[in-house]
Amino acid sequence: MEGTQQKSHYFCKPVDYKEALTRGEDVYLQFSLLTPEVEALLIRVLSIYLSQLDLLYLKDMFINILKELVNNSIKANAKRLYFKRKNLDINKKEEYRTGMETFKEDVFVENPEFLEELGKSNFIVRVFFSITGDIHKIHVINNVPIIPEEMNKINARIKKAYTYHAISDAFDDILDDSEGAGLGLIIALMLMKNAGFPPEAFSMSTNGKITSATINIDESFRNMDLKVKMAQEIINEVESLPSFPQNILEIQRLCANPESTIKAIADSIKRDPGLVTAILKLANSAGYITSKRVETIEEAVKIIGTKGINTLLVASGVQKIIDSRYKKFEAIWNNSYKTAFYAQWIAMKYRKERLSEFAYLASLLSDIGLMVLLSIKPDEIQKIREIVGLKQLDNISILEEISLGVSHSTLGSLICQKWKFNDALVKAIEFHHRPHLAPSQYRDLIYIVYLAYVFTGVESKNFRFEIADEDCLDYFKLNNKINFDELHQLIKAKFAEYSQNNQITN
C-alpha cells in the first residue's frame, strides 16, 4: 500500500462505487486524513454497501464504528511518522515509552502542521468493502505493522468489551488517554454487541507490513430482527405518565367536527383560563408562524384555523405535563421551539402545507423522550454526554441505545403512542434521527423534521452538512453545500425576524 497516494490525497476505486457494489464487486477508499470530504464519501459508500446487504438500519452504528477504527489507524500512522521524526525506534520498549510521553501533546495540541505533513506522507488508510459470497467484510487497513505491546492492549479491550453492560462501566474502568484503542474501541464493540453481533465478528491482525481491523458480517444478520430492550424503570416511567388532559381531548374532538363553529370552539377553550393563556402564548411564540399577532382566542381560531388550534392544544397539553413532572428539563422543551419553527417554515416553502402542523408538532415533541431519560438515568446520561464530548461521536442516540436499551427518539414515539397521537406524528418522532428508515408513507414529513433538526444542529455545532443524510438532501435539492447554507441562512434570518417582530427572545 505504501507509495500509492494520489495528489488529491484520497480516492475511491472504482470511481462508480454505486454501480460496482450493485454488481457485487469490491470497493475501497484510500486516504491519509479523515477530512470532511473523505468522511462524506465514506458515509455514501457505506450507505450503498449496507443497502445491498439489506442492513441499512445499522447505518448509524457502522458510521460510528468505522470512524473510530479509521481514527485509530490514522493515529497509528501519526505515531510512526512522529517516531521517525524523533529518530526513535517504536519497536524498542524504552524508546516507545519515551516517544509516547510527548506524542499526544506534540502532535494534537502543539503542532497542528504535523497533520498536514501526515496528509502528504506515504502513511495511508484504506477502507475496503467486500460483498463477495455469504460472508461480507469491511476492513480498515493502515500500512504499518502494529507492535506487540499495542496488539496486547487491543486484544484485552476486545475481550473485555463484551463483558460490559453499560457504557459507564467502560468509562470508569478503561478510559485511556494515551493510546488509540481505548474507550473508543470499547464503544465500537458495544455497538456491535448491542446489535447482536458475536465477539468473533470483529478482529485485529497484522502480517508484519500492514494492520487490519476486520468486521465480519455473517449472512444471518441480513434478516436479524432488532428489538427494543428497555430497562424496567423506563417502562415503569412511561406507564406512569399521566393521560393526556381530558379537557384538551374534548376541545380536539370539537375541532375535528366540521359542524363546529368558531364561537363554540373559542367558548370551550375560554372555560379554562390557563389554557387560554397557554394557547395565546404559543400562537405568538417564536416557534409558531402566524400571519399577525393573535390577541384573542376568537382571532386564533380564525387566523390559525382548527388544525392550528389542534396543534397548539397538543403543545399546551404536553407543556402542562412537563410543568408537573419534568420542570427542571424545561430548557430542552424551550429549545425545541426553534426547530419547530424551522420545520413549519420548510413545509410551507416546499409546498407541503398540509404537513406543516404535523412537522411543527413532531419537531416540538422530538426530544420529549430525552427528558424522560434524563429524569430516570441522570448519571448515565451525563456519562454519555461526557463520552460524546470526548470522542466527538455524532449520534448520541447510538450511545443511549447501548447504555439504556432505548434511544430518546424511540422512547418519544412510545410516549406519543400512550397519548394516542396520530400515527404520522409517532413515526416522525421515532425516525427523526434516522430518515433513511422512514416508512414510505411518512417520508415527506420525516424528511422535513430531520432537515429542521439538522439546521438547528449545525447552529449548536452538533451537526454538519457532510454527515447529513444524502437521500434527504437530494429530496430537498440541497446536496450542494452552497444551496444548503443559503437555505439555512434564509430560515435562520426568518426566525430572527419573526422573533423580533413579535418582541420575543429565544
C-alpha positions as CSV (number, residue, x, y, z in Angstrom):
1,M,0.0,0.0,0.0
2,E,2.9,2.4,0.7
3,G,3.6,4.9,-2.1
4,T,0.2,4.7,-3.7
5,Q,-1.2,8.1,-2.7
6,Q,-2.5,10.4,-5.4
7,K,-2.2,14.2,-5.5
8,S,-5.8,14.5,-4.2
9,H,-4.7,12.6,-1.1
10,Y,-7.9,10.5,-1.2
11,F,-9.7,8.5,-3.8
12,C,-12.3,5.7,-4.3
13,K,-11.9,2.7,-6.6
14,P,-13.8,2.1,-8.7
15,V,-15.0,5.7,-9.1
16,D,-18.5,4.5,-9.8
17,Y,-18.8,2.7,-6.4
18,K,-22.6,2.6,-6.6
19,E,-22.6,0.5,-9.8
20,A,-19.7,-1.6,-8.6
21,L,-21.4,-2.6,-5.3
22,T,-24.7,-3.2,-7.2
23,R,-22.8,-5.7,-9.3
24,G,-21.3,-7.4,-6.2
25,E,-17.8,-6.0,-6.7
26,D,-15.4,-4.9,-4.0
27,V,-14.8,-1.2,-3.4
28,Y,-12.2,0.7,-1.4
29,L,-11.4,4.2,-0.2
30,Q,-7.8,5.3,0.4
31,F,-6.7,8.5,2.3
32,S,-4.3,9.8,4.9
33,L,-6.6,12.0,6.9
34,L,-10.3,11.9,7.7
35,T,-11.3,15.2,6.2
36,P,-15.0,16.2,5.9
37,E,-14.8,15.3,2.2
38,V,-13.4,11.9,3.0
39,E,-15.9,11.3,5.7
40,A,-18.8,12.3,3.4
41,L,-17.5,9.9,0.7
42,L,-17.1,7.1,3.3
43,I,-20.7,7.5,4.5
44,R,-22.0,7.5,1.0
45,V,-20.2,4.3,0.1
46,L,-21.2,2.7,3.4
47,S,-24.9,3.5,2.7
48,I,-24.8,1.8,-0.7
49,Y,-22.9,-1.2,0.8
50,L,-25.4,-1.7,3.6
51,S,-28.3,-1.2,1.2
52,Q,-27.0,-4.1,-0.9
53,L,-27.0,-6.3,2.3
54,D,-30.4,-5.1,3.5
55,L,-28.7,-3.7,6.6
56,L,-29.3,0.0,6.1
57,Y,-31.0,0.2,9.5
58,L,-27.5,-0.3,11.0
59,K,-26.0,2.7,9.2
60,D,-25.6,4.9,12.2
61,M,-23.9,2.1,14.1
62,F,-21.4,1.4,11.3
63,I,-20.6,5.1,10.8
64,N,-19.5,5.4,14.4
65,I,-17.6,2.2,14.4
66,L,-15.8,3.0,11.1
67,K,-14.9,6.5,12.2
68,E,-13.4,5.1,15.4
69,L,-11.4,2.4,13.6
70,V,-10.2,4.9,10.9
71,N,-9.2,7.5,13.6
72,N,-7.2,4.8,15.4
73,S,-5.5,3.9,12.1
74,I,-4.6,7.5,11.4
75,K,-3.3,7.9,14.9
76,A,-1.2,4.8,14.5
77,N,0.2,6.2,11.3
78,A,0.9,9.6,13.0
79,K,2.8,7.7,15.7
80,R,5.1,6.1,13.1
81,L,5.8,9.5,11.4
82,Y,6.3,11.1,14.8
83,F,8.8,8.5,15.9
84,K,10.6,8.7,12.6
85,R,11.0,12.5,13.0
86,K,12.3,12.0,16.6
87,N,14.7,9.3,15.5
88,L,13.1,6.8,17.9
89,D,12.6,3.1,17.3
90,I,8.9,2.4,18.1
91,N,9.8,-1.3,18.5
92,K,12.1,-0.7,21.4
93,K,10.2,-0.6,24.7
94,E,12.2,2.3,26.3
95,E,12.1,4.4,23.2
96,Y,8.4,3.7,22.7
97,R,7.7,4.9,26.2
98,T,9.8,8.0,25.7
99,G,8.1,8.9,22.5
100,M,4.6,8.3,23.9
101,E,5.3,10.7,26.7
102,T,5.2,13.6,24.3
103,F,3.4,12.3,21.2
104,K,-0.1,13.4,22.1
105,E,0.9,16.9,23.2
106,D,3.3,17.5,20.3
107,V,1.0,16.2,17.5
108,F,-2.5,17.1,18.5
109,V,-2.0,20.2,20.7
110,E,1.2,22.0,19.9
111,N,1.9,21.1,16.3
112,P,-1.2,21.0,14.0
113,E,1.1,21.4,11.0
114,F,2.2,17.8,11.7
115,L,-1.2,16.5,10.5
116,E,-0.7,18.4,7.2
117,E,2.7,16.6,6.9
118,L,0.9,13.3,7.6
119,G,-1.6,14.0,4.9
120,K,1.2,14.3,2.3
121,S,3.1,11.3,3.6
122,N,3.1,7.7,2.4
123,F,1.3,6.6,5.5
124,I,-2.3,5.8,4.4
125,V,-5.6,4.2,5.5
126,R,-7.7,2.0,3.2
127,V,-11.3,1.1,4.0
128,F,-12.2,-2.0,2.0
129,F,-15.8,-3.1,1.4
130,S,-16.1,-6.8,0.3
131,I,-19.5,-8.1,-0.9
132,T,-18.5,-11.5,-2.3
133,G,-20.1,-14.7,-1.1
134,D,-22.1,-15.3,2.1
135,I,-19.6,-13.6,4.5
136,H,-19.3,-9.9,3.9
137,K,-16.4,-8.0,5.4
138,I,-15.3,-4.4,6.0
139,H,-11.5,-4.0,6.5
140,V,-9.9,-0.8,7.9
141,I,-6.2,-1.2,6.9
142,N,-3.2,1.0,7.6
143,N,0.2,0.4,6.0
144,V,2.2,0.0,9.2
145,P,2.5,-3.1,11.4
146,I,1.1,-2.9,14.9
147,I,3.7,-3.6,17.6
148,P,3.1,-6.4,20.1
149,E,2.5,-4.0,23.1
150,E,-0.3,-2.2,21.2
151,M,-1.8,-5.5,20.0
152,N,-1.9,-6.9,23.5
153,K,-3.8,-3.8,24.7
154,I,-6.3,-4.1,21.8
155,N,-6.9,-7.8,22.4
156,A,-7.5,-7.0,26.1
157,R,-10.1,-4.3,25.1
158,I,-11.8,-6.7,22.6
159,K,-12.0,-9.4,25.3
160,K,-13.4,-7.1,27.9
161,A,-15.8,-5.1,25.7
162,Y,-18.4,-7.9,25.6
163,T,-18.5,-8.2,29.4
164,Y,-19.8,-4.6,30.0
165,H,-23.5,-4.0,30.5
166,A,-23.3,-0.2,30.2
167,I,-21.1,2.5,28.8
168,S,-20.5,3.9,32.3
169,D,-18.8,0.6,33.2
170,A,-16.3,1.0,30.5
171,F,-15.9,4.8,31.2
172,D,-15.0,4.2,34.8
173,D,-12.8,1.1,34.1
174,I,-10.9,1.7,30.9
175,L,-10.6,5.3,29.9
176,D,-7.2,5.6,28.3
177,D,-5.9,9.0,27.3
178,S,-2.6,7.9,25.9
179,E,-3.4,5.1,23.4
180,G,-5.5,5.0,20.3
181,A,-7.5,1.8,21.1
182,G,-9.1,2.7,24.5
183,L,-12.6,3.8,25.2
184,G,-13.5,4.4,21.6
185,L,-12.9,0.8,20.6
186,I,-15.0,-0.4,23.6
187,I,-17.8,1.8,22.3
188,A,-17.5,0.4,18.8
189,L,-17.6,-3.2,20.1
190,M,-20.5,-2.5,22.5
191,L,-22.4,-1.1,19.5
192,M,-21.8,-4.4,17.7
193,K,-22.8,-6.4,20.8
194,N,-26.0,-4.4,21.2
195,A,-26.9,-5.1,17.5
196,G,-26.5,-8.8,18.1
197,F,-23.0,-9.4,16.6
198,P,-21.0,-12.1,18.3
199,P,-17.5,-11.4,19.7
200,E,-15.9,-13.2,16.7
201,A,-17.4,-10.6,14.3
202,F,-14.5,-8.3,15.0
203,S,-10.8,-9.0,14.8
204,M,-7.4,-7.2,14.5
205,S,-4.4,-8.7,12.7
206,T,-1.0,-7.9,11.2
207,N,1.2,-9.6,8.7
208,G,4.3,-7.6,9.6
209,K,3.6,-5.0,6.9
210,I,0.0,-3.8,7.4
211,T,-2.5,-3.8,10.2
212,S,-6.2,-4.7,9.6
213,A,-9.3,-4.3,11.7
214,T,-12.0,-6.5,10.2
215,I,-15.8,-6.6,10.7
216,N,-17.3,-9.9,9.6
217,I,-21.0,-9.6,8.6
218,D,-22.5,-13.0,8.5
219,E,-25.4,-13.7,6.1
220,S,-27.7,-14.4,9.1
221,F,-27.6,-10.8,10.1
222,R,-29.4,-9.7,6.9
223,N,-32.7,-11.0,8.4
224,M,-31.9,-10.0,12.0
225,D,-34.8,-8.6,13.9
226,L,-33.6,-6.0,16.4
227,K,-36.0,-5.4,19.3
228,V,-36.0,-2.6,21.9
229,K,-34.8,-3.9,25.2
230,M,-36.0,-1.2,27.6
231,A,-34.9,-1.2,31.2
232,Q,-37.8,-1.9,33.6
233,E,-37.6,1.6,35.2
234,I,-38.1,3.2,31.7
235,I,-41.1,1.0,31.1
236,N,-42.5,2.0,34.5
237,E,-41.9,5.7,33.8
238,V,-43.8,5.6,30.5
239,E,-46.7,3.6,32.1
240,S,-46.9,6.1,35.0
241,L,-47.1,9.2,32.8
242,P,-50.4,11.0,33.2
243,S,-53.0,10.6,30.4
244,F,-53.4,13.5,28.1
245,P,-55.6,16.3,29.7
246,Q,-59.3,15.4,29.3
247,N,-60.4,19.0,28.7
248,I,-57.9,19.2,25.7
249,L,-59.2,16.0,24.3
250,E,-62.7,17.3,24.4
251,I,-61.8,20.5,22.6
252,Q,-59.8,18.5,20.0
253,R,-63.0,16.5,19.3
254,L,-64.8,19.8,18.8
255,C,-62.2,21.0,16.4
256,A,-62.5,17.7,14.4
257,N,-66.2,18.2,13.9
258,P,-66.8,20.1,10.7
259,E,-70.1,21.5,12.0
260,S,-68.4,23.2,15.0
261,T,-68.5,27.0,14.9
262,I,-65.6,29.3,15.7
263,K,-67.7,30.6,18.7
264,A,-68.3,27.1,20.0
265,I,-64.5,26.2,19.9
266,A,-63.5,29.6,21.4
267,D,-66.1,29.3,24.2
268,S,-64.9,25.8,25.0
269,I,-61.3,27.0,25.2
270,K,-62.2,30.0,27.4
271,R,-63.7,27.8,30.1
272,D,-60.0,27.1,31.1
273,P,-58.2,30.4,31.7
274,G,-54.9,28.7,31.9
275,L,-55.4,27.1,28.5
276,V,-56.4,30.5,27.0
277,T,-53.1,31.9,28.3
278,A,-51.1,29.0,27.1
279,I,-52.6,29.0,23.5
280,L,-52.1,32.7,23.1
281,K,-48.6,32.5,24.3
282,L,-47.8,29.6,21.9
283,A,-49.6,31.3,19.0
284,N,-47.4,34.3,19.4
285,S,-44.2,32.5,20.2
286,A,-41.1,32.4,18.0
287,G,-41.8,28.7,17.4
288,Y,-45.1,29.2,15.6
289,I,-45.8,31.0,12.4
290,T,-48.9,33.2,12.2
291,S,-49.8,36.0,9.7
292,K,-50.2,38.6,12.5
293,R,-50.1,38.9,16.3
294,V,-53.0,37.0,17.9
295,E,-54.8,38.8,20.7
296,T,-57.9,36.7,21.4
297,I,-59.0,33.1,21.2
298,E,-61.6,34.0,18.5
299,E,-58.8,35.6,16.4
300,A,-56.7,32.5,17.0
301,V,-59.4,30.2,15.7
302,K,-60.0,32.5,12.6
303,I,-56.3,33.1,11.8
304,I,-54.8,29.8,12.6
305,G,-57.8,27.5,11.8
306,T,-58.9,24.4,13.5
307,K,-55.8,22.4,12.5
308,G,-53.6,25.1,14.0
309,I,-55.6,25.3,17.2
310,N,-55.4,21.5,17.5
311,T,-51.6,21.7,17.2
312,L,-51.5,24.3,19.9
313,L,-53.8,22.2,22.1
314,V,-51.4,19.3,21.9
315,A,-48.4,21.6,22.6
316,S,-50.2,23.1,25.6
317,G,-51.2,19.6,26.9
318,V,-47.6,18.4,26.7
319,Q,-46.4,21.6,28.3
320,K,-48.8,21.0,31.3
321,I,-47.3,17.5,31.8
322,I,-43.8,18.8,31.6
323,D,-44.5,21.6,34.1
324,S,-45.9,19.0,36.5
325,R,-43.3,16.3,36.1
326,Y,-40.2,17.5,34.2
327,K,-39.9,21.1,35.1
328,K,-36.2,21.1,35.6
329,F,-35.7,19.9,32.0
330,E,-37.9,22.7,30.5
331,A,-34.9,24.2,28.7
332,I,-34.9,21.2,26.4
333,W,-38.5,21.8,25.6
334,N,-38.0,25.5,25.0
335,N,-35.1,24.9,22.7
336,S,-37.4,22.7,20.5
337,Y,-39.4,25.8,19.5
338,K,-36.8,27.0,17.0
339,T,-36.7,23.5,15.4
340,A,-40.5,23.5,15.3
341,F,-40.5,26.9,13.5
342,Y,-37.9,25.7,11.1
343,A,-39.9,22.6,10.3
344,Q,-43.2,24.5,9.8
345,W,-41.4,27.0,7.5
346,I,-39.7,24.3,5.5
347,A,-43.0,22.5,4.9
348,M,-44.6,25.7,3.6
349,K,-41.6,26.6,1.4
350,Y,-41.6,23.3,-0.3
351,R,-45.4,23.5,-0.7
352,K,-46.1,20.8,1.8
353,E,-48.6,23.0,3.7
354,R,-50.8,20.0,4.7
355,L,-47.8,18.7,6.6
356,S,-46.8,22.0,8.3
357,E,-48.8,21.4,11.6
358,F,-47.5,17.8,11.9
359,A,-44.0,19.0,11.2
360,Y,-44.3,21.6,13.8
361,L,-45.6,19.2,16.5
362,A,-43.2,16.4,15.6
363,S,-40.2,18.8,15.9
364,L,-41.5,20.3,19.1
365,L,-42.1,16.8,20.7
366,S,-39.0,15.1,19.2
367,D,-36.9,15.4,22.5
368,I,-39.6,14.6,25.0
369,G,-38.1,11.1,25.3
370,L,-34.8,12.7,26.3
371,M,-36.5,14.5,29.2
372,V,-37.8,11.2,30.4
373,L,-34.4,9.5,30.1
374,L,-32.8,12.4,31.9
375,S,-35.3,12.1,34.8
376,I,-34.6,8.3,35.2
377,K,-30.9,8.0,34.5
378,P,-29.3,11.4,35.1
379,D,-25.9,9.9,36.0
380,E,-25.9,7.5,33.0
381,I,-26.9,10.3,30.6
382,Q,-24.1,12.6,31.9
383,K,-21.6,9.8,31.3
384,I,-22.9,9.5,27.7
385,R,-22.6,13.2,27.2
386,E,-19.0,13.2,28.5
387,I,-18.2,10.4,26.1
388,V,-19.8,12.2,23.2
389,G,-17.7,15.3,24.0
390,L,-14.6,13.2,24.5
391,K,-14.8,11.0,21.4
392,Q,-16.7,13.5,19.2
393,L,-19.3,11.0,18.2
394,D,-22.1,12.4,16.1
395,N,-25.2,10.5,17.3
396,I,-26.0,10.4,21.0
397,S,-28.9,8.1,20.3
398,I,-26.5,5.3,19.5
399,L,-24.9,5.6,22.9
400,E,-28.4,5.9,24.6
401,E,-29.3,2.6,23.0
402,I,-26.1,0.9,24.4
403,S,-26.4,2.1,27.9
404,L,-30.2,2.4,28.4
405,G,-31.6,-0.1,25.8
406,V,-33.6,2.6,24.0
407,S,-32.9,5.8,22.2
408,H,-34.8,9.0,23.1
409,S,-36.5,9.1,19.7
410,T,-37.8,5.6,20.2
411,L,-38.9,6.4,23.7
412,G,-40.6,9.6,22.5
413,S,-42.6,7.6,20.0
414,L,-43.7,5.2,22.7
415,I,-44.8,8.1,24.9
416,C,-46.8,9.6,22.0
417,Q,-48.4,6.2,21.4
418,K,-49.5,6.2,25.0
419,W,-51.2,9.6,24.5
420,K,-52.9,8.2,21.3
421,F,-51.4,10.7,19.0
422,N,-51.7,10.4,15.2
423,D,-49.5,7.6,13.7
424,A,-47.8,10.1,11.4
425,L,-46.7,12.1,14.4
426,V,-45.5,9.0,16.2
427,K,-43.4,7.8,13.2
428,A,-41.9,11.3,12.6
429,I,-40.7,11.4,16.2
430,E,-39.4,7.8,16.1
431,F,-37.4,8.3,12.9
432,H,-36.3,12.0,13.1
433,H,-32.7,10.9,13.7
434,R,-32.9,8.0,11.1
435,P,-34.6,9.4,8.0
436,H,-33.1,6.5,5.9
437,L,-35.5,4.2,7.7
438,A,-38.6,6.4,7.2
439,P,-41.7,4.4,6.2
440,S,-42.6,5.5,2.7
441,Q,-46.0,6.9,3.6
442,Y,-44.4,9.3,6.2
443,R,-41.2,10.1,4.3
444,D,-42.1,13.7,3.4
445,L,-42.9,14.5,7.0
446,I,-39.9,12.8,8.4
447,Y,-37.5,14.5,5.9
448,I,-38.9,17.9,6.9
449,V,-38.4,17.3,10.6
450,Y,-35.0,15.8,10.0
451,L,-33.8,18.8,7.9
452,A,-35.1,21.2,10.7
453,Y,-33.1,19.2,13.2
454,V,-30.0,19.3,11.0
455,F,-30.2,23.1,10.7
456,T,-30.5,23.7,14.4
457,G,-27.8,21.1,15.0
458,V,-25.4,23.0,12.7
459,E,-26.1,26.1,14.8
460,S,-25.3,24.3,18.1
461,K,-22.2,22.7,16.4
462,N,-23.7,19.2,17.0
463,F,-24.1,18.6,13.3
464,R,-22.6,19.5,9.9
465,F,-23.5,19.3,6.2
466,E,-21.0,16.5,5.4
467,I,-22.8,13.9,7.6
468,A,-26.4,14.8,6.7
469,D,-28.5,12.0,5.2
470,E,-27.8,12.1,1.4
471,D,-31.2,11.0,0.4
472,C,-32.8,13.7,2.4
473,L,-30.5,16.3,0.9
474,D,-31.3,15.0,-2.6
475,Y,-35.0,15.3,-1.8
476,F,-34.7,19.0,-1.0
477,K,-32.1,19.5,-3.7
478,L,-29.6,20.6,-1.1
479,N,-26.8,18.2,-1.8
480,N,-24.6,21.2,-2.8
481,K,-23.3,22.8,0.3
482,I,-23.8,26.3,-1.1
483,N,-27.5,25.6,-1.6
484,F,-27.7,24.0,1.9
485,D,-26.0,27.0,3.5
486,E,-28.2,29.5,1.6
487,L,-31.4,27.9,2.8
488,H,-30.1,27.6,6.3
489,Q,-29.2,31.3,6.5
490,L,-32.5,32.2,5.0
491,I,-34.5,30.2,7.5
492,K,-32.3,31.5,10.4
493,A,-33.0,35.1,9.3
494,K,-36.7,34.4,9.1
495,F,-36.7,33.1,12.6
496,A,-34.8,36.1,13.9
497,E,-37.1,38.5,12.0
498,Y,-40.2,36.8,13.3
499,S,-38.9,36.8,16.9
500,Q,-38.0,40.5,16.7
501,N,-41.4,41.4,15.2
502,N,-43.2,39.6,18.0
503,Q,-40.8,41.0,20.6
504,I,-39.7,37.5,21.5
505,T,-36.3,36.4,22.8
506,N,-35.2,32.8,22.1
